[in-house]
Amino acid sequence: MGKIQKSSSVNQKISKTIIYIICIFLAVLSILPFWIMFVNATRSTPEIQSGLSLLPSSHLMSNLQVLLDKSFDPLQGFLNSLIISTFATLCTVYFSSLAAYGLVTYNWKLRKPFFTFIICVMMIPSQASAIGFYQFMYKLHWTNSFLPLILPAIAAPAVVFFMRQYLLATLSLEIVEASRVDGSGEFKTFNRIILPLMMPAVATQAIFAFVANWNNLFMPLILLTQKEKYTMPIMVSLLRGDIYKTEFGSIYMGLALTSLPLFIVYFLLSRYIIAGVALGGVKE
Amino acid sequence: MRRKGVNYSKFGYIFTFPFVLAFLIFSLYPILYTAFIGFTNMQGLIPKPIHILDNPFQNFKDLLFDNASFRKSLINTGLLWIINFIPQIVLALLLTAWFTNARLNIKGKGLFKVLLYMPNIITASTIAVLFSTLFAYPMGPVNSLFDMMGWSHAPINFLQDKSTARGIVGFIQFWMWYGNTMIILIAGVMGINPALFESAAIDGANGFQTFFRITLPSLRTILLFTLITSMVGGLTMFDIPQLFLAGGPDDSTLTTSMFIYGQAFKGSYLYNRAAAASMIMFIISGVLSGFLFYLMRDRDEAKLKKAQKSYRKAAKAAVREV
């Protein structure tokens, strides 16, 4: 008996070691490409071409110089992305919370059909309607405007779904009744009482909506043709072009600059982001 | 509860109105418009009067039967999705089994989750350009690494070979998404009633038995969710292959989204063809998700229905005999 237990604990130790090795390997695999990116952003092109190094060098400023000389304006791209992502995120979380509150609180005839409808349209890929959307925006003279990248965010079926699940689990209708007794209007109740109660869910969804808008390439690429309107991902796509063909140092510099804000946000909010991913998956 | 005289139901309509309005304008109308364009002769940069083709389905017919590039893009999209999804789900399940196993008690789970999920949050465009630079020929970091380790004697031109190019695109997708899948699956396992695991342990089930008999069946809904979202995501795969190799070499990484983009916005302005391709993509995504819902529906419910049906049949037969 004692022998069996001993051998099984030895087995467990071996399998545990293997598991740790695999996990550490995967973690290194996650970090390494970005590490190389940041390190190579500080190395000169000849250095990069002469071999791999994991230690930074001293050519940060010269790489930046070369990058900025070639009409690459990361600041403008950053501002454009920031404007679009911020307003789109606000639209998404506010109107989705509103719709979810309407779904949970009120007893209306089309409540069930509306919910079924939301589940059905959750899966529609935006690429499927891109051609019609572009033609429509072209006729409105809204290409090269940020509006077609912001306003569609009002209808975010997946976020409504998530908010509904959250409200079903947390909202007690007595709060709504009580505020009615106090003479609060329905909109006021939502804005002043319910929305603050929903803050944990709103924050989670806001992070994801922001990142999704920030990273979106397809729609901005179709709609924005003027250089001064480019968003961050379009700027990145310029790095693939001919003007940087041999300037590896500045390509890495550009990549590092465009992803730096995301790394900062991620390491500040990683706990909430991981929790949010987990919550988003547990859909009934 | 509700006092008489005040009917609040109208607020249900009011509160969902902005959503419905935005959906009608920015989603439904564009989809219907795209479908309509698919039946017309809309081409060229300068808008001119368009009309529906004599054979309305001409664009669809051309795409499906005469367009090698489109067919290739469909096959590529499926292929790239499969080579990214199968390793992704296997590794995610494996990590889930390890991380949720109380007996193993792996330390640093939080840190591993943060690191393995990290690639998912970084802009896909940045990652695509980064990888194309990492795999540069003749001297890039990957080639240097292979040289240092002695795995290769001469620099490899990864990006000129069809299978390595596809493999790398598949790998990037896998690398970006397995952490996400893992976190979702772990959350799913946490949601399983612990009593199930306890009774399995009492009955003497080993790790494998517990995983295949309890964990996997309980995760069915979440696996379905993962499968469908990954599938729709895979169908619309654009950023990575577009910026990694722009579809090359020899269209081996051309996906359906890239085909649509290329037809309409890269100088040829074949809006009708692009619209028809979008509709085909839309139909495929609808059929696939419907099929998956059917496959993964609750088996017990299906069994119950079957039982009811046979019961009714038996009852009918009994009535007839009498």
Interface residues (C-beta under 8 A of the other chain):
Chain A: Q12 S15 K16 I19 Y20 C23 L26 A27 L29 S30 I31 P33 F34 I36 M37 N40 I48 Q49 S50 G51 L52 F95 S96 L98 A99 Y101 G102 L103 T105 Y106 N107 W108 K109 L110 R111 F114 V121 M123 I124 P125 S126 Q127 A128 S129 A130 I131 G132 F133 Y134 Q135 F136 Y138 P148 L151 P152 I154 A155 P157 V160 L173 E177 E186 F190 V211 W214 N215 L217 F218 L221 I222 M232 P233 I234 V236 S237 L239 R240 F248 I251 Y252 L255 T258 S259 L262 F263 V265 Y266 S270 I273 I274 V277 A278 L279 G280 G281 V282 K283 E284
Chain B: M1 Y8 S9 K10 F11 G12 Y13 I14 F15 T16 P18 F19 V20 L21 A22 F23 I25 F26 S27 Y29 P30 I31 L32 Y33 T34 A35 F36 I37 M42 P47 L95 W98 R103 L104 I106 G108 G110 L111 F112 K113 V114 L115 L116 Y117 M118 P119 I121 I122 T123 A124 S125 T126 I127 V129 L130 F131 S132 T133 L134 A136 M139 P141 S144 L145 M148 W175 G179 N180 I183 I184 L185 I186 A187 G188 M190 G191 T221 I222 F225 T226 I228 V232 L235 T236 F238 D239 Q242 L243 A246 S257 I260 Y261 A264 F265 Y271 A274 A275 S278 M279 M281 F282 S285 G286 S289
